[in-house]
Amino acid sequence: MGYWTTKVLPKIKKVFEKDGTKKAVAAAEISKSFDDSKEEHNKSFEEKKTELQSKVVEIYEASSTEIKRLVKERDEAGLKKHSKAVNKFLQELVKIDFPGSKPVSEASSKFGPVLVSGPVYFVFEKVSTFIVTEEKVDVPAATETKTEEETSTTKEREIVIEEEKKEDEKAKVLVETTEKTESSEPPQAEPAKVEEKPDDAAKVEEKLAEVVASVEKA
């Protein structure tokens, strides 16, 4: 056991560390080379943008939830955990000739997406420009309660106003009905004036006075 720990294990560890270092160096060189060609990939992307849109959306919609999240968010732990899914997604992009996808897919398959995360996320960012996302706005509970109270108060006010309108309309109808009833009644006839006739005795006295006056003049 002591021999294994002191002699064999360190040699095995050294071999793996050396191999890992080589892979990291090679991946770094590929990433640098890809960075130098970004301008070319950007130009190609702009030229093919219109024809690529529907194809990219179709591939994206058919992908897993993890890939959709990685397209929107940078998460190297997620790249490592879902490396197979990432490589599969990149291969689908190669099939539609997505700019930059071929060298990135080859590098990711060979070294793993984590070691070439820069180029991988370059492709993901381009893909994300085709994806429409809706941000969900969380409404605080207090705000929701306040909104409900305001709505309830508004409804109560509307009911009161509506009742007042109904009362006003009823009063208006009553007044109009009363006016129509009064105007429809025939005007009352004025009482006939009774002519006062003079008394017969008074007439006799007047005649006598006239006779007396005529006699005295004669």
Rosetta silent file (secondary structure, phi, psi, omega in degrees, C-alpha in Angstrom):
SEQUENCE: MGYWTTKVLPKIKKVFEKDGTKKAVAAAEISKSFDDSKEEHNKSFEEKKTELQSKVVEIYEASSTEIKRLVKERDEAGLKKHSKAVNKFLQELVKIDFPGSKPVSEASSKFGPVLVSGPVYFVFEKVSTFIVTEEKVDVPAATETKTEEETSTTKEREIVIEEEKKEDEKAKVLVETTEKTESSEPPQAEPAKVEEKPDDAAKVEEKLAEVVASVEKA
SCORE:     score description
SCORE:     0.000 S_00000001
   1 L     0.000  -39.632  179.280    0.000    0.000    0.000 S_00000001
   2 H   -66.073  -37.096  179.595    2.850    2.375    0.810 S_00000001
   3 H   -65.431  -41.934  179.645    4.504    1.642   -2.510 S_00000001
   4 H   -61.749  -43.123 -177.129    1.262    2.426   -4.409 S_00000001
   5 H   -70.309  -41.149 -173.535    0.826    5.711   -2.569 S_00000001
   6 H   -88.786  -25.973 -174.324    4.434    6.896   -2.827 S_00000001
   7 H  -112.151  -53.723 -172.081    5.477    5.548   -6.246 S_00000001
   8 H   -76.840  -51.095 -174.923    2.577    4.605   -8.568 S_00000001
   9 H   -58.822  -44.639  177.992   -0.123    7.192   -7.714 S_00000001
  10 H   -59.797  -37.132  179.734    2.117   10.268   -8.164 S_00000001
  11 H   -66.368  -42.491  178.625    3.178    9.023  -11.623 S_00000001
  12 H   -63.633  -43.820 -179.668   -0.438    8.470  -12.707 S_00000001
  13 H   -61.986  -39.468 -179.538   -1.437   11.875  -11.362 S_00000001
  14 H   -64.236  -40.812 -179.880    1.465   13.506  -13.188 S_00000001
  15 H   -62.627  -46.540 -178.895    0.417   11.923  -16.509 S_00000001
  16 H   -66.455  -37.974  178.763   -3.181   13.155  -16.144 S_00000001
  17 H   -66.035  -39.617  179.135   -2.066   16.631  -15.066 S_00000001
  18 H   -65.022  -42.546  179.495    0.275   16.840  -18.034 S_00000001
  19 H   -65.595  -40.783  178.657   -2.486   15.705  -20.389 S_00000001
  20 H   -64.349  -38.685  178.533   -4.929   18.228  -18.849 S_00000001
  21 H   -64.523  -42.303  179.035   -2.412   21.021  -19.258 S_00000001
  22 H   -61.417  -43.453  179.862   -1.913   20.153  -22.901 S_00000001
  23 H   -63.311  -41.628 -179.003   -5.663   20.197  -23.499 S_00000001
  24 H   -64.178  -42.238  179.623   -6.027   23.548  -21.746 S_00000001
  25 H   -64.455  -44.289 -179.286   -3.203   25.069  -23.791 S_00000001
  26 H   -64.635  -41.569  179.189   -4.619   23.724  -27.054 S_00000001
  27 H   -64.308  -38.442  179.210   -8.127   24.953  -26.160 S_00000001
  28 H   -64.731  -38.813  178.962   -6.733   28.399  -25.313 S_00000001
  29 H   -65.140  -42.240  179.113   -5.011   28.586  -28.717 S_00000001
  30 H   -65.225  -40.325  178.951   -8.232   27.644  -30.514 S_00000001
  31 H   -62.467  -41.333  179.028  -10.169   30.238  -28.503 S_00000001
  32 H   -64.712  -42.890  178.762   -7.624   32.924  -29.453 S_00000001
  33 H   -62.275  -38.602  179.043   -7.812   31.917  -33.108 S_00000001
  34 H   -66.866  -40.638  178.982  -11.598   32.117  -32.958 S_00000001
  35 H   -59.454  -36.543 -179.961  -11.437   35.591  -31.395 S_00000001
  36 H   -67.615  -23.572 -177.962   -9.340   36.755  -34.335 S_00000001
  37 L  -103.481   11.673 -177.837  -12.045   35.613  -36.747 S_00000001
  38 H   -61.660  -39.541 -178.553  -15.025   37.095  -34.861 S_00000001
  39 H   -59.703  -41.265  178.954  -15.340   40.010  -37.271 S_00000001
  40 H   -64.934  -42.009  179.105  -15.722   37.603  -40.172 S_00000001
  41 H   -65.953  -38.195  178.164  -18.350   35.580  -38.288 S_00000001
  42 H   -62.590  -43.590  179.933  -20.259   38.771  -37.399 S_00000001
  43 H   -62.835  -45.048  179.075  -20.339   39.857  -41.025 S_00000001
  44 H   -63.509  -37.918  179.766  -21.566   36.447  -42.154 S_00000001
  45 H   -62.896  -44.438 -179.513  -24.199   36.472  -39.411 S_00000001
  46 H   -64.781  -35.748 -179.574  -25.631   39.816  -40.543 S_00000001
  47 H   -69.677  -35.082 -175.633  -25.791   38.613  -44.153 S_00000001
  48 H  -100.878    4.025 -171.736  -27.649   35.382  -43.269 S_00000001
  49 H   -53.940  -46.095 -176.216  -29.725   36.742  -40.413 S_00000001
  50 H   -63.762  -47.322 -177.572  -33.049   36.771  -42.251 S_00000001
  51 H   -73.567  -21.093 -178.384  -32.823   33.231  -43.654 S_00000001
  52 H   -83.612  -25.069 -170.259  -31.495   31.821  -40.373 S_00000001
  53 H   -52.047  -57.080 -176.429  -34.209   33.139  -38.060 S_00000001
  54 H   -62.933  -36.383 -179.445  -36.907   30.502  -38.543 S_00000001
  55 H   -67.770  -43.115 -179.201  -34.351   27.651  -38.555 S_00000001
  56 H   -65.305  -43.949  179.800  -32.657   28.830  -35.365 S_00000001
  57 H   -61.087  -39.508  179.122  -35.989   29.293  -33.548 S_00000001
  58 H   -63.236  -44.021  178.810  -37.026   25.777  -34.555 S_00000001
  59 H   -65.443  -42.551 -179.036  -33.789   24.275  -33.188 S_00000001
  60 H   -62.811  -47.300 -178.913  -34.046   26.350  -30.007 S_00000001
  61 H   -62.666  -29.572 -179.706  -37.677   25.373  -29.325 S_00000001
  62 L   -83.065   -5.686 -176.886  -36.785   21.690  -29.742 S_00000001
  63 L   -83.285  166.412  179.991  -33.935   21.985  -27.208 S_00000001
  64 L   -74.232  165.936  179.108  -34.013   21.130  -23.512 S_00000001
  65 H   -61.873  -36.896 -179.616  -34.742   23.628  -20.748 S_00000001
  66 H   -62.601  -42.875  179.623  -31.074   23.540  -19.688 S_00000001
  67 H   -65.827  -41.752  178.999  -29.884   24.588  -23.158 S_00000001
  68 H   -59.824  -38.670  178.490  -32.461   27.379  -23.312 S_00000001
  69 H   -69.160  -41.149 -179.703  -31.182   28.693  -20.005 S_00000001
  70 H   -66.965  -30.371  177.086  -27.543   28.470  -21.092 S_00000001
  71 H   -65.080  -34.797 -177.157  -28.341   30.388  -24.284 S_00000001
  72 H   -90.244  -26.539 -173.722  -29.678   33.257  -22.153 S_00000001
  73 L  -128.626  144.852  175.041  -27.256   33.058  -19.193 S_00000001
  74 L   -84.520  119.244 -178.148  -23.501   32.538  -18.772 S_00000001
  75 L  -151.111   95.663 -176.961  -22.985   29.543  -16.522 S_00000001
  76 H   -66.533  -32.464  176.351  -19.737   27.557  -16.861 S_00000001
  77 H   -63.521  -37.660  177.611  -20.896   25.032  -14.265 S_00000001
  78 H   -68.544  -36.161  176.815  -23.938   24.457  -16.458 S_00000001
  79 H   -60.694  -42.850 -179.148  -21.705   24.053  -19.532 S_00000001
  80 H   -68.913  -42.467 -176.472  -19.745   21.337  -17.745 S_00000001
  81 H   -68.827  -35.427 -176.096  -22.818   19.580  -16.358 S_00000001
  82 L  -115.479   38.778 -176.067  -24.691   19.569  -19.677 S_00000001
  83 H   -59.078  -39.574  179.996  -21.709   19.253  -22.026 S_00000001
  84 H   -63.706  -43.030  179.327  -23.346   16.523  -24.147 S_00000001
  85 H   -65.874  -37.606  178.262  -26.483   18.601  -24.671 S_00000001
  86 H   -63.248  -47.034  179.671  -24.345   21.644  -25.543 S_00000001
  87 H   -62.084  -38.955  178.670  -22.389   19.674  -28.148 S_00000001
  88 H   -65.094  -41.688  179.234  -25.609   18.324  -29.642 S_00000001
  89 H   -62.742  -42.719  178.721  -27.062   21.835  -29.864 S_00000001
  90 H   -64.159  -37.540  179.020  -23.912   23.112  -31.606 S_00000001
  91 H   -64.860  -35.425  176.816  -24.076   20.227  -34.079 S_00000001
  92 H   -66.021  -35.389  178.718  -27.640   21.202  -34.983 S_00000001
  93 H   -70.512  -33.068  177.815  -26.426   24.735  -35.686 S_00000001
  94 H   -62.786  -37.812 -178.389  -23.658   23.363  -37.927 S_00000001
  95 H   -61.013  -29.664 -179.948  -26.339   21.634  -40.044 S_00000001
  96 L  -100.361   10.851  177.441  -27.921   25.001  -40.915 S_00000001
  97 L    60.601   44.835  177.983  -24.499   26.585  -41.508 S_00000001
  98 L   -70.303  128.328 -177.006  -24.785   28.968  -38.550 S_00000001
  99 L   -51.827  126.120  176.943  -21.795   31.384  -38.622 S_00000001
 100 L    83.123   -9.895 -174.569  -18.965   30.224  -36.320 S_00000001
 101 H   -70.198  -34.245 -175.642  -20.778   27.062  -35.238 S_00000001
 102 H   -65.382  -54.901  178.774  -18.524   24.579  -37.064 S_00000001
 103 H   -62.524  -34.080  179.677  -15.122   25.465  -35.465 S_00000001
 104 H   -69.510  -41.005  179.034  -16.824   25.921  -32.076 S_00000001
 105 H   -62.847  -43.221  179.955  -18.590   22.551  -32.327 S_00000001
 106 H   -64.269  -43.976 -179.536  -15.316   20.788  -33.225 S_00000001
 107 H   -67.024  -41.046 -179.083  -13.420   22.454  -30.371 S_00000001
 108 H   -66.351  -39.529  179.110  -16.208   21.782  -27.860 S_00000001
 109 H   -66.728  -33.619 -176.718  -16.420   18.094  -28.843 S_00000001
 110 H   -82.643  -44.113 -173.984  -12.647   17.711  -28.513 S_00000001
 111 H  -109.850  -10.293 -175.029  -11.878   19.729  -25.361 S_00000001
 112 L    94.486  143.625 -177.262  -15.278   20.165  -23.741 S_00000001
 113 L   -62.539  -25.618 -178.268  -17.396   23.352  -23.792 S_00000001
 114 L   -67.223  -41.880 -178.091  -15.868   24.704  -20.567 S_00000001
 115 L   -71.073  -20.276  176.872  -12.350   25.016  -22.021 S_00000001
 116 L  -122.399   42.199 -175.829  -13.706   26.889  -25.060 S_00000001
 117 H   -61.685  -33.480  179.600  -16.463   28.740  -23.227 S_00000001
 118 H   -58.703  -57.216  177.039  -15.656   32.049  -24.960 S_00000001
 119 H   -60.401  -37.190  179.925  -16.403   30.793  -28.501 S_00000001
 120 H   -61.640  -46.122 -178.441  -19.387   28.756  -27.235 S_00000001
 121 H   -71.818  -24.767  173.833  -20.987   31.813  -25.652 S_00000001
 122 H   -60.975  -47.502  179.345  -20.275   33.875  -28.782 S_00000001
 123 H   -65.120  -42.671 -179.579  -22.478   31.448  -30.743 S_00000001
 124 H   -61.590  -39.622 -179.840  -25.091   31.364  -27.947 S_00000001
 125 H   -64.676  -37.640  177.013  -25.299   35.177  -27.890 S_00000001
 126 H   -66.338  -40.119  178.144  -25.949   35.222  -31.634 S_00000001
 127 H   -63.019  -40.434 -175.799  -28.660   32.599  -31.193 S_00000001
 128 H   -64.075  -20.827  178.916  -30.281   34.623  -28.400 S_00000001
 129 L   -67.543  -18.301  178.668  -30.889   37.558  -30.794 S_00000001
 130 L   -92.108   -9.429 -174.298  -33.581   35.430  -32.451 S_00000001
 131 L   -97.874  122.865  177.904  -35.280   34.536  -29.183 S_00000001
 132 L   -90.722  121.137  179.985  -38.042   36.810  -27.918 S_00000001
 133 L  -114.834  141.276  177.187  -38.211   36.758  -24.134 S_00000001
 134 L  -109.049  122.005  179.906  -40.938   38.242  -21.962 S_00000001
 135 L   -81.533  127.774  178.824  -39.849   39.494  -18.578 S_00000001
 136 L   -87.387  123.016 -179.798  -42.256   38.589  -15.817 S_00000001
 137 L   -94.318  118.281  179.670  -42.819   41.459  -13.420 S_00000001
 138 L   -82.138  122.217  178.773  -43.460   40.257   -9.880 S_00000001
 139 L   -92.152  121.647  179.256  -46.048   42.416   -8.162 S_00000001
 140 L   -56.883  148.213 -178.016  -45.478   42.661   -4.381 S_00000001
 141 H   -58.060  -39.540 -179.238  -48.281   41.250   -2.256 S_00000001
 142 H   -61.934  -41.123  179.521  -48.842   44.629   -0.602 S_00000001
 143 H   -64.836  -41.466  179.427  -49.296   46.285   -3.981 S_00000001
 144 H   -61.082  -43.678  179.904  -51.751   43.582   -5.061 S_00000001
 145 H   -62.762  -42.155 -179.561  -53.781   44.095   -1.866 S_00000001
 146 H   -63.516  -41.714 -179.904  -53.764   47.846   -2.375 S_00000001
 147 H   -63.002  -41.789  179.034  -54.907   47.456   -5.965 S_00000001
 148 H   -63.298  -41.043  179.391  -57.769   45.180   -4.876 S_00000001
 149 H   -64.163  -43.401  179.762  -58.848   47.708   -2.236 S_00000001
 150 H   -62.945  -40.734  179.524  -58.753   50.566   -4.747 S_00000001
 151 H   -63.366  -43.104  179.931  -60.777   48.517   -7.218 S_00000001
 152 H   -63.120  -43.742  179.865  -63.352   47.669   -4.540 S_00000001
 153 H   -63.012  -41.876  179.637  -63.631   51.342   -3.482 S_00000001
 154 H   -61.733  -43.228  179.108  -64.024   52.443   -7.090 S_00000001
 155 H   -62.504  -41.206  179.517  -66.808   49.918   -7.648 S_00000001
 156 H   -62.581  -41.856  178.492  -68.625   51.114   -4.506 S_00000001
 157 H   -63.246  -40.619  179.223  -68.415   54.726   -5.711 S_00000001
 158 H   -62.502  -38.930  179.206  -69.754   53.717   -9.112 S_00000001
 159 H   -65.103  -43.783  179.903  -72.717   51.954   -7.471 S_00000001
 160 H   -62.140  -45.808  179.955  -73.515   55.028   -5.330 S_00000001
 161 H   -61.157  -41.830  179.886  -73.307   57.347   -8.363 S_00000001
 162 H   -62.721  -41.341  178.718  -75.514   54.981  -10.346 S_00000001
 163 H   -64.909  -40.496  179.186  -78.109   54.945   -7.535 S_00000001
 164 H   -63.124  -40.329  178.291  -78.050   58.758   -7.352 S_00000001
 165 H   -61.207  -43.649  179.997  -78.601   58.953  -11.117 S_00000001
 166 H   -61.678  -41.660  179.309  -81.587   56.602  -10.824 S_00000001
 167 H   -63.873  -42.605  178.935  -83.085   58.727   -8.006 S_00000001
 168 H   -62.104  -42.027  179.722  -82.615   61.925  -10.062 S_00000001
 169 H   -63.921  -41.563  178.016  -84.275   60.307  -13.071 S_00000001
 170 H   -60.612  -45.361 -179.169  -87.229   59.165  -10.926 S_00000001
 171 H   -63.206  -40.720 -179.979  -87.678   62.688   -9.507 S_00000001
 172 H   -62.984  -45.052  179.246  -87.464   64.193  -12.998 S_00000001
 173 H   -61.913  -40.313 -179.430  -90.095   61.784  -14.348 S_00000001
 174 H   -63.799  -43.270  179.669  -92.385   62.577  -11.381 S_00000001
 175 H   -63.775  -45.533 -179.602  -92.123   66.346  -11.971 S_00000001
 176 H   -62.072  -41.305  179.286  -92.770   65.972  -15.694 S_00000001
 177 H   -62.843  -42.570 -179.967  -95.796   63.745  -15.030 S_00000001
 178 H   -63.496  -44.144 -179.710  -97.236   66.267  -12.547 S_00000001
 179 H   -62.387  -43.090  179.802  -96.763   69.178  -14.971 S_00000001
 180 H   -63.259  -40.531 -179.330  -98.448   67.244  -17.790 S_00000001
 181 H   -63.234  -44.623 -179.241 -101.410   66.333  -15.536 S_00000001
 182 H   -65.460  -41.082 -177.801 -101.937   69.954  -14.431 S_00000001
 183 H   -70.893  -22.601 -178.156 -101.691   71.297  -17.975 S_00000001
 184 H   -82.465  -15.242  179.860 -104.262   68.738  -19.244 S_00000001
 185 L   -72.463  134.719 -179.556 -107.016   69.904  -16.828 S_00000001
 186 L   -66.550  144.535 -179.228 -109.597   72.259  -18.519 S_00000001
 187 L   -65.051  140.257 -179.386 -109.534   75.869  -17.296 S_00000001
 188 L   -72.003  132.806 -179.509 -112.157   76.654  -14.719 S_00000001
 189 L   -70.553  138.298  179.390 -114.971   78.891  -16.029 S_00000001
 190 L   -71.809  143.966 -179.417 -115.220   82.246  -14.422 S_00000001
 191 L   -62.476  133.661 -178.126 -118.440   82.760  -12.452 S_00000001
 192 L   -64.318  137.462 -179.792 -121.114   84.509  -14.492 S_00000001
 193 L   -78.559  131.012  179.773 -121.684   88.081  -13.528 S_00000001
 194 L   -94.416  115.471  178.392 -125.179   88.718  -12.269 S_00000001
 195 L   -72.078  132.085 -179.682 -126.563   91.973  -13.488 S_00000001
 196 L   -87.445  118.812  178.200 -128.252   93.914  -10.774 S_00000001
 197 L   -89.590  137.363  178.784 -131.645   95.185  -11.863 S_00000001
 198 L   -67.863  154.455 -178.333 -132.974   98.389  -10.275 S_00000001
 199 L   -70.966  145.561  178.932 -136.005   98.133   -8.072 S_00000001
 200 H   -62.342  -35.642 -179.742 -139.492   98.877   -9.567 S_00000001
 201 H   -63.647  -39.963 -179.715 -140.194  101.326   -6.751 S_00000001
 202 H   -63.955  -38.639  179.198 -137.088  103.300   -7.556 S_00000001
 203 H   -63.313  -42.132 -179.639 -138.194  103.555  -11.177 S_00000001
 204 H   -60.412  -42.366 -178.960 -141.639  104.886  -10.136 S_00000001
 205 H   -64.802  -38.572  179.564 -140.020  107.558   -7.963 S_00000001
 206 H   -63.776  -41.402 -179.378 -137.825  108.691  -10.817 S_00000001
 207 H   -63.290  -42.353 -179.933 -140.848  109.045  -13.111 S_00000001
 208 H   -63.383  -39.289 -179.546 -142.753  111.091  -10.501 S_00000001
 209 H   -64.613  -37.199 -179.791 -139.804  113.376  -10.045 S_00000001
 210 H   -67.461  -41.669 -179.920 -139.650  113.995  -13.767 S_00000001
 211 H   -62.715  -46.162 -178.837 -143.435  114.827  -13.930 S_00000001
 212 H   -59.534  -42.883 -177.960 -143.197  117.237  -11.002 S_00000001
 213 H   -63.573  -39.244 -178.785 -140.277  119.005  -12.582 S_00000001
 214 H   -70.081  -35.661  178.551 -142.138  119.459  -15.891 S_00000001
 215 H   -64.497  -45.867 -176.398 -145.262  120.884  -14.138 S_00000001
 216 H   -65.206  -32.829  179.151 -143.226  123.435  -12.215 S_00000001
 217 H   -70.907  -32.636 -178.345 -141.581  124.632  -15.403 S_00000001
 218 L   -74.721    0.000    0.000 -144.972  125.134  -17.073 S_00000001
